Amino acid sequence: MSSSRSSSITERLRQHTSWLSRRFIDVVSRFKEQTELRSIIKTVDVTRGILLPKGEYIMIGIDGSMDYDERLEMLLFYICASAYRCPITIDDNGVHVNISKTERDSRIALSSGIPLWLEDVSNVLEALPAESDFEFEQRLRSIPFTLMTLGELSIALDALEYKDVLAIFLDRPLFTTFNTSSRDLRLLLKKESALVGFPTSHGRLSMLDIKIASILGAGNLYIPRREPYLVYAAIQVLINASKRSNSNSGADEGIKIETLAKELRLDDKSVEKVVKELNYLDKRYDGQLLEKCADGYGNYGNTSIRLKDDVRHYWERVMETVVAIRRRIFESTDQHPLYLHDDRWLTLLDLNAINTFLIYELLDKSLERNIMVVGIAKDTSATDLIRSVIPFATYKGMLRGSVQHYNSVKNDKLLLTMMAAMDNNVETPWRTISYDICFTTMISDTRSNWVQGSSSNISPTASQDQHVLFRAARKHIFRERLFIKSYFQLRRFATDNTVRSPVFVYDRFFNPKVDNQYESLSVLEHRRNVSIEPYFEGTNTNLLDNLILHILSKSDNPEVLEALGHNQLLYLADKAVKAEITSMRGALRGVMDIELDTLARRERIFSASRRFRDIRKESEKRRESKDYHKPR
């Protein structure tokens, strides 16, 4: 490259960088005098109740890692998940975390090495491998990543069984994990599944079981009274009625349709629609759902509706299948983990369906045993605080003035980082108000110029003459009362308030025992108004979130940069699983090479023993080395 050309590029780069710097400074300057966000910030309140009895507990941090190798047209996937634990004491003075006694818990660990011929990848991915190297690599990585997720969720469930567990921290956001897995589960419901027909103590697993479990989970969840969840809310009511009849040793007569309408708070038109959808599901799944149901419109009067007796055992069948698949992947030695029978493979959709069910089971058991399960995300580009939470807090009167100046920042993490650095009154540790994860899928109505505590100037929707606060950011609004989210920051330097630890995110399961602050909102979705009732902390202090922040503030390690403001247990678990993956690569690669080299010599397939991309990569690496250019 000529010196004049290099100088020209350097000058352009300098100018472009200078322009971006001035633009950033302009954005920052707008917040120097802004202190409103302080109203949605909460610090640890040690005077509030701890929620739990005084005593000795333990805290567990879980992380996983994965990788893969490729040789002789065969892939070898490495998966590992591990946990660290440390003691926690709750007494009259609050919460005490003894990080110095952190140790690895060998009982809570899973690892596996899974081989797969390249030609069988399409059976697992349900698609032919992509032609470009980049797409091929991305698709391949989705297999060990999904298996790693399965491992982490599995050992989290194992950890719930141990005595005195107070909190389990996962190095992944719960909602994002659920959202990705449940998306694949919805795709699976439109196809066939290798899981169908799996034998259990309550009969064989059916696609109807998977359909019901995809929304109801273990059956104790809050199900929104709106589409597309309404028919599942009806099924939940009918299953509970069936269980009550069974426990009372009486005949299950079902419930009257008018009773169903009252429990779901439906008018005649809406309950007719629910009955129609129930009949549609029954027909679609070959009469497996309903024992008795009206099949038309009009006045149902005393007509009863009843599920088939076997439906109420859907979750037992689902979880027995999940446990069997987990054992197959991490414990079996006499069968391939992903190959079932009759040329049927566990696909990525099947595996993510299992991950969805594991999250539901984790939710159900953790609430039953009063154990906190918290997911932590280090990196996020989320904007829900700016798009919906701040506008709603303004509408509720928590923030004063216009919210428009926050729109210049396109990232929640950056907004909160600047806010904390510029406001000396924001003490660490702090967290934002906790809010329902459904706010992440909504956006404030841009036609509304909201002011504090007033909805008088909110514009009506284009389709209906009703006032709305939000609309769906994309197509759907995620179901409310399932996950709760909050941002947090744990430390700042004593000598410089502007130098602080990073802002992170945690989310947790909705807990009806403490998350009882609901908001009734009218939201625009699919050109129609729907009513939702999400959780929003507001001006009160949620004792569970207060406890989580208290624990987080005492479980980082300021002496290690990677654990500063984060979590020491997750930091150690991360290092442990990465080291174990490295160890596994060396041991398992040797085993695979012995087997495949013997196969290559015996079958005379030396040309297939190396992929061209690998040969090219090694040649380029050698060509760049110093030894290559030494005179011979």
Helices and strands as residue ranges (DSSP letters): H 3-29, G 36-40, E 41-43, E 55-71, E 74-91, E 94-97, G 99-101, E 103-104, E 110-117, G 118-120, H 121-125, H 133-159, E 165-170, H 174-188, E 199-200, E 203-204, H 207-216, H 230-247, E 255-256, H 257-264, H 268-284, E 290-292, E 304-307, G 309-313, H 314-330, H 348-368, E 372-377, H 384-384, I 385-389, H 390-395, G 404-408, H 412-422, E 430-432, E 435-436, G 437-441, E 442-444, E 470-472, E 483-489, E 504-509, E 521-525, E 528-532, H 543-553, G 561-563, H 568-603, G 606-608, H 612-624, G 627-629
